Amino acid sequence: MVTHPQDHTNPLIKQDKKNAEDSLTFSGQWLTLSIKTVIDTLESLKISSNATIKFDATFTCDTAGALIIAQKLSSAKISQNSILPDPIKALMGKSYTYPKQDTQPLLTACIESVGSGVIGLAQTTRSTISFFGESVFRMYHTIRSQDSFRWTSIYALIEAVGLQAIGIISLISLLIGAVLCYQGVRQLEKFGAAPYAVDFLAVSILREISVLMTSIVVAGRSGSSFTAQIGTMKLNQEIDAIRMMGLNPFQVLVIPRIIALVIALPLLVLVSIFTASLGGMLVIKSTIEIPFSEFWSLYQNAVQKTTFWTGMSKAPLFAIIIAVVGCYRGMQVKGSAESVGQMTTRSVVDAIFMVIVCDAVMSIFFTAMDW
């Protein structure tokens, strides 16, 4: 029999020989704070085959104590007559070793990461182009057969993406126009050319700022809405129901959104141009005291017809990009609400990125053509 000093804080192991069969009795408190004194004893203890394990009424343990006993008993063959407490029984036979992860060289990991990113980008580009091609095809057939126009949906979408966005577009444009004009005045007055801030405001607003800023706001507001709406419909199997009714999801969901945004975005750009100019006019009046009538005279002399149409020509293209990307990401939703959130985020990021890239390319082209 192996015994340890009688201490209410230390566990106790009793080992008896009975009929050539070991009988181990565990007692005492097998707690984290008092467990160190018996770890060495457990490691040196040899449990014979078919040993009977018992636990007396004074035995208590926490997770650490149960774990050490379960590890010891798992490596030995104990008798079926042994009655184990539930915490120990739950930990029996489990592995407590974790395989080491294969560490790849940094260069290999970087190459694999870049390669997978390029492959994913190529697949996304291919599917986006395919989606855009089908949208153009369906749009052509819709225009040819005007009976398939869903005017009710188009009117409702124009109100949602156009009329309801006038407030936020007007406020942002007013502030941007005021800031641009204020900074222009402060920089140009150093050279005695403060009135030329009107020229700077007119050209920047008409050619770039209004259409780009409005497109970004619409991408965040309406593009994400398109993705969330179509994605939720896909989760609820409403798109499958549309197909079962013999209708085409492009005809019902995608085409009305493209048409509505192509109509609404140029109108929002016009609102943005007017309010941005108004904000600049107020700043000019308060800083260098140019009257309103003179401001508009300078404003008109600073621009040409091509200046206005250069900016407005971008609006329909940006509208198509935002609508197609928003609907495409909505169609990609799979499985869960988390997918809706991911695709909504991607649609906003992709739409803004593509709008900025197209704006840069068109600006370079228009400048090269001297328009």
PyMOL commands that set and color helices and strands:
alter all, ss='L'
color gray80, all
select helices_A, chain A and resi 32-34+36-44+63-74+86-91+106-144+146-148+151-161+163-191+194-235+238-244+249-287+292-302+305-312+314-331+337-368
alter helices_A, ss='H'
color red, helices_A
select strands_A, chain A and resi 12-18+21-27+29-30+52-55+60-61
alter strands_A, ss='S'
color yellow, strands_A
deselect
rebuild
show_as cartoon
